[in-house]
Amino acid sequence: MDQRIKPKAASLLSYWTLRYFAILCLGLAIIAVAAVYWIQDTARDNRLKTSGLLVQEISERIASSDGELAIPGEFEPLLKSRFDYFNVDKDELCLIITDKKGHLVFSKPKISEYELKHKLTDDLARSRDNRFLAVTAPIMGEGGQQGQVALLQSKRSLTYSPNEIVLVVLLLLTLILCGWITLYALSRKLSRPIRDVAQSARQIAAGSYDVSLEIDAPEREVRELIGSFKDMALRLKQLEEWRALALAGVTHELKTPVTSIKGLLLAVREGVVNREEAEEFLEIALKESERMEWMVADLLHYNALSSGSVEVKNSPLQVKLLIEEIVYQWGLIHEGEQVSVTVAPGGEELIAGGDALRIQQIIVNLLNNALQAALPERPLRIRIDLTAQEHDVDIRVQDNGSGIPAEEQPQVFEQFYRGEAKKRKVRGLGLGLTFSRLLARAQGGDLILDGSSDAGSTFVLKLRREPG
């Protein structure tokens, strides 16, 4: 079997630090190249201007009144002092002084007439060698131009600035070091809470929901991540606890009728009861089997709807007529009980989209819950109001029963959840409201608890409004 080895994933710290560092180095390298080019260009211009001043001074020192060029005796020391003052590299230059006929008068270092022709062009204006630049100045006297001073300097000496280049390199290294430290610190600070969250996620995956994330992060996004993760962990813990309780409750609720049926049937088979009692036992066993069948059907319906395998139709419905028909059929079943259901007047023109059978299941479940919440000391009164919203049709079912305690209201739509009072009065699985809300949402609507107190409870079924 071909199993490809997946490359090991890099940590957030190393992944982003290396990439940010590479981008930083690239950007600073471009800046450094531009800075060095600018420094060299500026240095060349400045040194050419300095060389021009030096050449101009030399030409003024050599000029004579008799028309003949004469090199002063103190010229060599003067030349050395000027080279030192102007910071001219003596090893990278050549000073040439010629008369008006172009003959060599003085040179430093010493060159011959033949070498002169190889260094300067015929007009003595520029260097023949592309590696050198020539700065010239005429030697003027009373009779006109007496000669020319030419200073040849290598392009390398004009552009080479070791101090400036060293400074640029030091600045570049300093910026890279500071940038790397900053990026490393930021990436490390960002990766630490994510790493802790990942560790807590592995802890939850192992079945332990008691996570501790005591991270004081100043970033809003990181705080939201940690807060959401804590809420998720708490929610998963609650769901796991509810799942265990629900499993125990479902087991208990299904075991009770099975045990009861088995005991009743054994009593009938063994003949420990007479004929009238046997018929009564069989009737009780039949009711228990019907109750068990109802609970199993609830489980099957809930699982089917949760998995999306239940088909829900979507057709325009006259809400008023549908609710009146549902109430009429439910009243026939509960005829003789102290309960009255009233559908408020109005709403004949309301049209909603949905599945009539599924809406009937929701309304019947709400009516049954209201009946179970009835108080012995007062007759049960149920009122159904139909109101139109901008996009919805609200079916409000209000009763005057015992109500739902405030601490139980947030969990009434949870699967397998049953309040303490309901556990004592009615056996069931706690899937009625959960299933009803799933049916409502499958039709594009919703089911909400609008309020509950000692005076009764109000549920609102919202359906999509269709144009009339």
C-alpha positions as a Python dict, from the first residue, in 0.01 Angstrom:
ca = {
    (1, 'M'): (0, 0, 0),
    (2, 'D'): (146, 332, -108),
    (3, 'Q'): (168, 563, 188),
    (4, 'R'): (317, 898, 110),
    (5, 'I'): (509, 1058, 392),
    (6, 'K'): (375, 1405, 455),
    (7, 'P'): (636, 1673, 514),
    (8, 'K'): (656, 1795, 870),
    (9, 'A'): (465, 2119, 908),
    (10, 'A'): (667, 2420, 1020),
    (11, 'S'): (572, 2604, 1336),
    (12, 'L'): (403, 2941, 1311),
    (13, 'L'): (708, 3102, 1473),
    (14, 'S'): (963, 2967, 1224),
    (15, 'Y'): (731, 2988, 922),
    (16, 'W'): (649, 3358, 946),
    (17, 'T'): (982, 3465, 1099),
    (18, 'L'): (1179, 3319, 809),
    (19, 'R'): (949, 3470, 548),
    (20, 'Y'): (936, 3811, 712),
    (21, 'F'): (1314, 3797, 754),
    (22, 'A'): (1365, 3711, 386),
    (23, 'I'): (1134, 3996, 278),
    (24, 'L'): (1312, 4235, 517),
    (25, 'C'): (1656, 4137, 385),
    (26, 'L'): (1540, 4174, 25),
    (27, 'G'): (1393, 4518, 89),
    (28, 'L'): (1698, 4639, 280),
    (29, 'A'): (1931, 4498, 14),
    (30, 'I'): (1749, 4701, -253),
    (31, 'I'): (1776, 5010, -32),
    (32, 'A'): (2146, 4941, 29),
    (33, 'V'): (2221, 4905, -343),
    (34, 'A'): (2041, 5231, -417),
    (35, 'A'): (2222, 5403, -128),
    (36, 'V'): (2567, 5279, -243),
    (37, 'Y'): (2494, 5390, -599),
    (38, 'W'): (2386, 5733, -475),
    (39, 'I'): (2692, 5762, -249),
    (40, 'Q'): (2928, 5668, -533),
    (41, 'D'): (2761, 5909, -774),
    (42, 'T'): (2773, 6191, -520),
    (43, 'A'): (3132, 6110, -426),
    (44, 'R'): (3239, 6114, -793),
    (45, 'D'): (3081, 6455, -852),
    (46, 'N'): (3232, 6601, -536),
    (47, 'R'): (3579, 6466, -613),
    (48, 'L'): (3566, 6589, -969),
    (49, 'K'): (3483, 6936, -837),
    (50, 'T'): (3768, 6908, -586),
    (51, 'S'): (4004, 6796, -860),
    (52, 'G'): (3891, 7092, -1072),
    (53, 'L'): (3978, 7333, -791),
    (54, 'L'): (4316, 7167, -746),
    (55, 'V'): (4394, 7183, -1117),
    (56, 'Q'): (4285, 7548, -1130),
    (57, 'E'): (4516, 7636, -839),
    (58, 'I'): (4810, 7453, -1002),
    (59, 'S'): (4755, 7636, -1330),
    (60, 'E'): (4762, 7970, -1150),
    (61, 'R'): (5084, 7876, -967),
    (62, 'I'): (5268, 7785, -1288),
    (63, 'A'): (5164, 8077, -1509),
    (64, 'S'): (5448, 8329, -1578),
    (65, 'S'): (5465, 8674, -1725),
    (66, 'D'): (5732, 8600, -1988),
    (67, 'G'): (5529, 8332, -2165),
    (68, 'E'): (5749, 8048, -2052),
    (69, 'L'): (5629, 7784, -1807),
    (70, 'A'): (5838, 7749, -1495),
    (71, 'I'): (5791, 7496, -1222),
    (72, 'P'): (5848, 7667, -885),
    (73, 'G'): (6101, 7514, -648),
    (74, 'E'): (5845, 7465, -374),
    (75, 'F'): (5602, 7301, -618),
    (76, 'E'): (5658, 6941, -500),
    (77, 'P'): (5589, 7011, -130),
    (78, 'L'): (5297, 7233, -231),
    (79, 'L'): (5158, 6959, -452),
    (80, 'K'): (5190, 6703, -172),
    (81, 'S'): (5015, 6930, 76),
    (82, 'R'): (4732, 6996, -170),
    (83, 'F'): (4688, 6626, -241),
    (84, 'D'): (4668, 6559, 130),
    (85, 'Y'): (4429, 6848, 189),
    (86, 'F'): (4191, 6752, -90),
    (87, 'N'): (4220, 6385, 6),
    (88, 'V'): (4328, 6281, -342),
    (89, 'D'): (4467, 5929, -374),
    (90, 'K'): (4819, 5977, -520),
    (91, 'D'): (4838, 5614, -629),
    (92, 'E'): (4527, 5645, -849),
    (93, 'L'): (4612, 5969, -1036),
    (94, 'C'): (4854, 6127, -1275),
    (95, 'L'): (4926, 6504, -1294),
    (96, 'I'): (5044, 6623, -1635),
    (97, 'I'): (5154, 6976, -1726),
    (98, 'T'): (5213, 7058, -2094),
    (99, 'D'): (5309, 7374, -2275),
    (100, 'K'): (5107, 7539, -2546),
    (101, 'K'): (5258, 7308, -2807),
    (102, 'G'): (5155, 7001, -2610),
    (103, 'H'): (5502, 6906, -2497),
    (104, 'L'): (5543, 6753, -2156),
    (105, 'V'): (5672, 6998, -1894),
    (106, 'F'): (5597, 6816, -1569),
    (107, 'S'): (5433, 6494, -1461),
    (108, 'K'): (5372, 6312, -1137),
    (109, 'P'): (5452, 6032, -1145),
    (110, 'K'): (5717, 6069, -1412),
    (111, 'I'): (5609, 5974, -1766),
    (112, 'S'): (5768, 6010, -2109),
    (113, 'E'): (5639, 6187, -2419),
    (114, 'Y'): (5542, 5848, -2559),
    (115, 'E'): (5337, 5762, -2248),
    (116, 'L'): (5176, 6105, -2269),
    (117, 'K'): (5029, 6021, -2609),
    (118, 'H'): (4882, 5705, -2462),
    (119, 'K'): (4725, 5882, -2167),
    (120, 'L'): (4568, 6190, -2329),
    (121, 'T'): (4396, 6250, -2660),
    (122, 'D'): (4552, 6469, -2922),
    (123, 'D'): (4371, 6777, -2794),
    (124, 'L'): (4480, 6684, -2438),
    (125, 'A'): (4113, 6723, -2326),
    (126, 'R'): (4037, 6371, -2204),
    (127, 'S'): (4194, 6037, -2123),
    (128, 'R'): (4239, 5767, -2383),
    (129, 'D'): (4194, 5501, -2116),
    (130, 'N'): (3827, 5445, -2027),
    (131, 'R'): (3930, 5358, -1672),
    (132, 'F'): (4039, 5721, -1611),
    (133, 'L'): (3872, 6060, -1615),
    (134, 'A'): (4068, 6379, -1701),
    (135, 'V'): (4012, 6716, -1537),
    (136, 'T'): (4192, 6996, -1727),
    (137, 'A'): (4254, 7366, -1679),
    (138, 'P'): (4436, 7607, -1914),
    (139, 'I'): (4747, 7792, -1795),
    (140, 'M'): (4681, 8155, -1885),
    (141, 'G'): (4939, 8429, -1905),
    (142, 'E'): (4970, 8778, -2047),
    (143, 'G'): (5015, 8646, -2397),
    (144, 'G'): (4723, 8406, -2375),
    (145, 'Q'): (4722, 8034, -2304),
    (146, 'Q'): (5067, 7912, -2210),
    (147, 'G'): (4983, 7548, -2157),
    (148, 'Q'): (4749, 7309, -1981),
    (149, 'V'): (4724, 7119, -1656),
    (150, 'A'): (4556, 6774, -1670),
    (151, 'L'): (4477, 6557, -1371),
    (152, 'L'): (4391, 6196, -1454),
    (153, 'Q'): (4208, 5996, -1187),
    (154, 'S'): (4080, 5642, -1201),
    (155, 'K'): (3706, 5600, -1189),
    (156, 'R'): (3753, 5357, -901),
    (157, 'S'): (3922, 5620, -684),
    (158, 'L'): (3649, 5870, -768),
    (159, 'T'): (3364, 5638, -665),
    (160, 'Y'): (3527, 5426, -395),
    (161, 'S'): (3428, 5554, -52),
    (162, 'P'): (3531, 5294, 206),
    (163, 'N'): (3403, 5488, 504),
    (164, 'E'): (3062, 5549, 350),
    (165, 'I'): (3031, 5189, 232),
    (166, 'V'): (3128, 5056, 575),
    (167, 'L'): (2869, 5288, 729),
    (168, 'V'): (2600, 5161, 490),
    (169, 'V'): (2690, 4799, 567),
    (170, 'L'): (2678, 4865, 941),
    (171, 'L'): (2341, 5038, 910),
    (172, 'L'): (2211, 4754, 694),
    (173, 'L'): (2323, 4488, 943),
    (174, 'T'): (2177, 4690, 1232),
    (175, 'L'): (1840, 4722, 1058),
    (176, 'I'): (1836, 4351, 970),
    (177, 'L'): (1918, 4255, 1328),
    (178, 'C'): (1657, 4491, 1476),
    (179, 'G'): (1398, 4376, 1221),
    (180, 'W'): (1467, 4010, 1290),
    (181, 'I'): (1443, 4060, 1667),
    (182, 'T'): (1116, 4251, 1624),
    (183, 'L'): (966, 3991, 1391),
    (184, 'Y'): (1079, 3705, 1615),
    (185, 'A'): (930, 3870, 1924),
    (186, 'L'): (599, 3945, 1751),
    (187, 'S'): (571, 3599, 1595),
    (188, 'R'): (656, 3435, 1927),
    (189, 'K'): (400, 3647, 2109),
    (190, 'L'): (136, 3561, 1847),
    (191, 'S'): (217, 3191, 1831),
    (192, 'R'): (212, 3134, 2207),
    (193, 'P'): (-168, 3171, 2259),
    (194, 'I'): (-237, 2972, 1941),
    (195, 'R'): (-8, 2696, 2065),
    (196, 'D'): (-187, 2692, 2401),
    (197, 'V'): (-525, 2676, 2226),
    (198, 'A'): (-402, 2387, 2010),
    (199, 'Q'): (-284, 2204, 2322),
    (200, 'S'): (-623, 2257, 2484),
    (201, 'A'): (-792, 2129, 2166),
    (202, 'R'): (-587, 1808, 2188),
    (203, 'Q'): (-692, 1781, 2552),
    (204, 'I'): (-1058, 1807, 2451),
    (205, 'A'): (-1004, 1550, 2175),
    (206, 'A'): (-870, 1315, 2443),
    (207, 'G'): (-1195, 1352, 2637),
    (208, 'S'): (-1096, 1607, 2901),
    (209, 'Y'): (-1309, 1921, 2885),
    (210, 'D'): (-1163, 2101, 3189),
    (211, 'V'): (-926, 2329, 2997),
    (212, 'S'): (-742, 2624, 3149),
    (213, 'L'): (-648, 2912, 2919),
    (214, 'E'): (-523, 3193, 3141),
    (215, 'I'): (-382, 3412, 2865),
    (216, 'D'): (-395, 3790, 2896),
    (217, 'A'): (-357, 3895, 2531),
    (218, 'P'): (-389, 4263, 2438),
    (219, 'E'): (-495, 4182, 2079),
    (220, 'R'): (-872, 4185, 2027),
    (221, 'E'): (-868, 3897, 1776),
    (222, 'V'): (-663, 3673, 2008),
    (223, 'R'): (-894, 3753, 2299),
    (224, 'E'): (-1196, 3667, 2085),
    (225, 'L'): (-1030, 3339, 1981),
    (226, 'I'): (-955, 3242, 2341),
    (227, 'G'): (-1302, 3350, 2460),
    (228, 'S'): (-1474, 3155, 2183),
    (229, 'F'): (-1262, 2848, 2256),
    (230, 'K'): (-1349, 2864, 2627),
    (231, 'D'): (-1718, 2894, 2541),
    (232, 'M'): (-1688, 2599, 2303),
    (233, 'A'): (-1512, 2388, 2568),
    (234, 'L'): (-1779, 2475, 2825),
    (235, 'R'): (-2052, 2400, 2573),
    (236, 'L'): (-1896, 2065, 2482),
    (237, 'K'): (-1867, 1978, 2850),
    (238, 'Q'): (-2234, 2058, 2902),
    (239, 'L'): (-2333, 1860, 2594),
    (240, 'E'): (-2129, 1562, 2711),
    (241, 'E'): (-2294, 1579, 3053),
    (242, 'W'): (-2636, 1612, 2892),
    (243, 'R'): (-2557, 1324, 2658),
    (244, 'A'): (-2473, 1098, 2950),
    (245, 'L'): (-2784, 1208, 3137),
    (246, 'A'): (-2997, 1175, 2823),
    (247, 'L'): (-2867, 825, 2758),
    (248, 'A'): (-2949, 729, 3114),
    (249, 'G'): (-3290, 894, 3085),
    (250, 'V'): (-3374, 729, 2752),
    (251, 'T'): (-3264, 393, 2890),
    (252, 'H'): (-3476, 443, 3197),
    (253, 'E'): (-3781, 566, 3004),
    (254, 'L'): (-3768, 271, 2763),
    (255, 'K'): (-3690, 18, 3035),
    (256, 'T'): (-3987, 121, 3251),
    (257, 'P'): (-4265, 27, 3006),
    (258, 'V'): (-4079, -290, 2902),
    (259, 'T'): (-4052, -400, 3264),
    (260, 'S'): (-4414, -308, 3328),
    (261, 'I'): (-4539, -496, 3021),
    (262, 'K'): (-4328, -800, 3108),
    (263, 'G'): (-4460, -808, 3465),
    (264, 'L'): (-4822, -770, 3357),
    (265, 'L'): (-4798, -1041, 3092),
    (266, 'L'): (-4624, -1282, 3332),
    (267, 'A'): (-4904, -1228, 3583),
    (268, 'V'): (-5166, -1309, 3318),
    (269, 'R'): (-4976, -1615, 3191),
    (270, 'E'): (-4920, -1760, 3536),
    (271, 'G'): (-5290, -1714, 3618),
    (272, 'V'): (-5229, -1519, 3938),
    (273, 'V'): (-5514, -1285, 3845),
    (274, 'N'): (-5876, -1352, 3758),
    (275, 'R'): (-6034, -1286, 3421),
    (276, 'E'): (-6144, -927, 3491),
    (277, 'E'): (-5805, -838, 3635),
    (278, 'A'): (-5634, -1009, 3339),
    (279, 'E'): (-5826, -793, 3093),
    (280, 'E'): (-5731, -486, 3296),
    (281, 'F'): (-5364, -595, 3297),
    (282, 'L'): (-5372, -649, 2922),
    (283, 'E'): (-5525, -304, 2873),
    (284, 'I'): (-5247, -148, 3083),
    (285, 'A'): (-4984, -345, 2891),
    (286, 'L'): (-5133, -221, 2563),
    (287, 'K'): (-5114, 142, 2680),
    (288, 'E'): (-4756, 93, 2794),
    (289, 'S'): (-4664, -56, 2456),
    (290, 'E'): (-4830, 238, 2280),
    (291, 'R'): (-4631, 479, 2499),
    (292, 'M'): (-4308, 294, 2419),
    (293, 'E'): (-4396, 297, 2050),
    (294, 'W'): (-4452, 673, 2072),
    (295, 'M'): (-4111, 727, 2235),
    (296, 'V'): (-3934, 511, 1976),
    (297, 'A'): (-4113, 702, 1700),
    (298, 'D'): (-3989, 1028, 1853),
    (299, 'L'): (-3634, 898, 1841),
    (300, 'L'): (-3667, 784, 1482),
    (301, 'H'): (-3823, 1112, 1369),
    (302, 'Y'): (-3558, 1317, 1547),
    (303, 'N'): (-3271, 1116, 1398),
    (304, 'A'): (-3425, 1129, 1053),
    (305, 'L'): (-3473, 1507, 1063),
    (306, 'S'): (-3126, 1566, 1211),
    (307, 'S'): (-2968, 1367, 928),
    (308, 'G'): (-3172, 1555, 667),
    (309, 'S'): (-3357, 1248, 539),
    (310, 'V'): (-3706, 1383, 614),
    (311, 'E'): (-3872, 1552, 319),
    (312, 'V'): (-4038, 1884, 399),
    (313, 'K'): (-4278, 2028, 143),
    (314, 'N'): (-4305, 2396, 64),
    (315, 'S'): (-4642, 2515, -58),
    (316, 'P'): (-4859, 2824, 5),
    (317, 'L'): (-5096, 2771, 298),
    (318, 'Q'): (-5388, 2970, 436),
    (319, 'V'): (-5268, 2992, 794),
    (320, 'K'): (-5606, 3076, 951),
    (321, 'L'): (-5786, 2776, 800),
    (322, 'L'): (-5498, 2539, 877),
    (323, 'I'): (-5476, 2639, 1246),
    (324, 'E'): (-5854, 2616, 1293),
    (325, 'E'): (-5854, 2264, 1143),
    (326, 'I'): (-5565, 2155, 1369),
    (327, 'V'): (-5738, 2294, 1679),
    (328, 'Y'): (-6068, 2125, 1585),
    (329, 'Q'): (-5904, 1782, 1543),
    (330, 'W'): (-5704, 1818, 1865),
    (331, 'G'): (-6022, 1922, 2054),
    (332, 'L'): (-6204, 1607, 1942),
    (333, 'I'): (-5930, 1389, 2095),
    (334, 'H'): (-5932, 1581, 2425),
    (335, 'E'): (-6305, 1629, 2448),
    (336, 'G'): (-6428, 1618, 2805),
    (337, 'E'): (-6111, 1767, 2955),
    (338, 'Q'): (-6115, 2110, 3120),
    (339, 'V'): (-5941, 2293, 2835),
    (340, 'S'): (-6051, 2550, 2580),
    (341, 'V'): (-5853, 2662, 2274),
    (342, 'T'): (-5936, 2994, 2109),
    (343, 'V'): (-5811, 3115, 1775),
    (344, 'A'): (-5808, 3496, 1782),
    (345, 'P'): (-6015, 3666, 1509),
    (346, 'G'): (-5841, 3816, 1208),
    (347, 'G'): (-5564, 3693, 985),
    (348, 'E'): (-5783, 3536, 716),
    (349, 'E'): (-5567, 3684, 439),
    (350, 'L'): (-5232, 3557, 575),
    (351, 'I'): (-5049, 3316, 343),
    (352, 'A'): (-4737, 3129, 458),
    (353, 'G'): (-4504, 2884, 287),
    (354, 'G'): (-4455, 2545, 450),
    (355, 'D'): (-4566, 2187, 498),
    (356, 'A'): (-4917, 2149, 646),
    (357, 'L'): (-4838, 1810, 806),
    (358, 'R'): (-4521, 1941, 973),
    (359, 'I'): (-4697, 2255, 1096),
    (360, 'Q'): (-4966, 2031, 1246),
    (361, 'Q'): (-4699, 1832, 1430),
    (362, 'I'): (-4556, 2152, 1579),
    (363, 'I'): (-4892, 2298, 1687),
    (364, 'V'): (-5012, 1968, 1833),
    (365, 'N'): (-4689, 1936, 2033),
    (366, 'L'): (-4733, 2291, 2169),
    (367, 'L'): (-5095, 2214, 2264),
    (368, 'N'): (-4994, 1889, 2435),
    (369, 'N'): (-4722, 2071, 2632),
    (370, 'A'): (-4976, 2331, 2741),
    (371, 'L'): (-5210, 2053, 2852),
    (372, 'Q'): (-4931, 1892, 3055),
    (373, 'A'): (-4859, 2228, 3224),
    (374, 'A'): (-5222, 2277, 3332),
    (375, 'L'): (-5285, 2353, 3699),
    (376, 'P'): (-5557, 2161, 3891),
    (377, 'E'): (-5695, 2475, 4051),
    (378, 'R'): (-5778, 2656, 3726),
    (379, 'P'): (-5914, 2545, 3388),
    (380, 'L'): (-5664, 2553, 3105),
    (381, 'R'): (-5707, 2834, 2854),
    (382, 'I'): (-5506, 2838, 2531),
    (383, 'R'): (-5512, 3133, 2292),
    (384, 'I'): (-5364, 3133, 1942),
    (385, 'D'): (-5294, 3469, 1773),
    (386, 'L'): (-5192, 3521, 1411),
    (387, 'T'): (-4988, 3832, 1330),
    (388, 'A'): (-4813, 3946, 1015),
    (389, 'Q'): (-4453, 4072, 1018),
    (390, 'E'): (-4252, 4210, 726),
    (391, 'H'): (-4120, 3870, 617),
    (392, 'D'): (-4287, 3629, 862),
    (393, 'V'): (-4622, 3508, 985),
    (394, 'D'): (-4618, 3465, 1363),
    (395, 'I'): (-4837, 3195, 1523),
    (396, 'R'): (-4843, 3278, 1896),
    (397, 'V'): (-4957, 2998, 2129),
    (398, 'Q'): (-5025, 3126, 2482),
    (399, 'D'): (-5149, 2922, 2781),
    (400, 'N'): (-5224, 2988, 3148),
    (401, 'G'): (-5042, 2684, 3281),
    (402, 'S'): (-4772, 2651, 3545),
    (403, 'G'): (-4500, 2807, 3327),
    (404, 'I'): (-4133, 2720, 3295),
    (405, 'P'): (-3886, 2814, 3571),
    (406, 'A'): (-3641, 3089, 3469),
    (407, 'E'): (-3336, 2865, 3517),
    (408, 'E'): (-3483, 2602, 3281),
    (409, 'Q'): (-3590, 2835, 2999),
    (410, 'P'): (-3250, 2848, 2817),
    (411, 'Q'): (-3250, 2464, 2787),
    (412, 'V'): (-3608, 2393, 2681),
    (413, 'F'): (-3506, 2332, 2318),
    (414, 'E'): (-3210, 2107, 2406),
    (415, 'Q'): (-3237, 1746, 2303),
    (416, 'F'): (-3342, 1504, 2580),
    (417, 'Y'): (-3388, 1793, 2824),
    (418, 'R'): (-3686, 1771, 3058),
    (419, 'G'): (-3769, 2002, 3345),
    (420, 'E'): (-3797, 1870, 3697),
    (421, 'A'): (-4172, 1926, 3717),
    (422, 'K'): (-4231, 1752, 3384),
    (423, 'K'): (-4020, 1453, 3487),
    (424, 'R'): (-4251, 1395, 3783),
    (425, 'K'): (-4576, 1433, 3586),
    (426, 'V'): (-4515, 1289, 3238),
    (427, 'R'): (-4285, 1022, 3102),
    (428, 'G'): (-4106, 1104, 2779),
    (429, 'L'): (-3771, 1156, 2608),
    (430, 'G'): (-3756, 1536, 2599),
    (431, 'L'): (-3747, 1558, 2218),
    (432, 'G'): (-4078, 1732, 2149),
    (433, 'L'): (-3962, 2095, 2141),
    (434, 'T'): (-3628, 2000, 1985),
    (435, 'F'): (-3804, 1817, 1705),
    (436, 'S'): (-4056, 2100, 1661),
    (437, 'R'): (-3783, 2361, 1625),
    (438, 'L'): (-3600, 2145, 1369),
    (439, 'L'): (-3924, 2113, 1170),
    (440, 'A'): (-3980, 2490, 1184),
    (441, 'R'): (-3628, 2568, 1065),
    (442, 'A'): (-3651, 2308, 790),
    (443, 'Q'): (-3940, 2516, 651),
    (444, 'G'): (-3739, 2840, 665),
    (445, 'G'): (-3896, 2955, 993),
    (446, 'D'): (-3825, 2917, 1362),
    (447, 'L'): (-3978, 2829, 1698),
    (448, 'I'): (-3898, 3045, 2001),
    (449, 'L'): (-4004, 3079, 2364),
    (450, 'D'): (-4139, 3433, 2384),
    (451, 'G'): (-4188, 3430, 2761),
    (452, 'S'): (-4290, 3221, 3059),
    (453, 'S'): (-4396, 3288, 3417),
    (454, 'D'): (-4635, 3158, 3682),
    (455, 'A'): (-4918, 3296, 3469),
    (456, 'G'): (-4833, 3072, 3172),
    (457, 'S'): (-4604, 3034, 2872),
    (458, 'T'): (-4597, 3177, 2520),
    (459, 'F'): (-4437, 3008, 2220),
    (460, 'V'): (-4411, 3170, 1876),
    (461, 'L'): (-4393, 2972, 1554),
    (462, 'K'): (-4251, 3183, 1271),
    (463, 'L'): (-4327, 3087, 911),
    (464, 'R'): (-4216, 3249, 586),
    (465, 'R'): (-4475, 3491, 462),
    (466, 'E'): (-4592, 3448, 103),
    (467, 'P'): (-4754, 3725, -105),
    (468, 'G'): (-5131, 3701, -88),
}
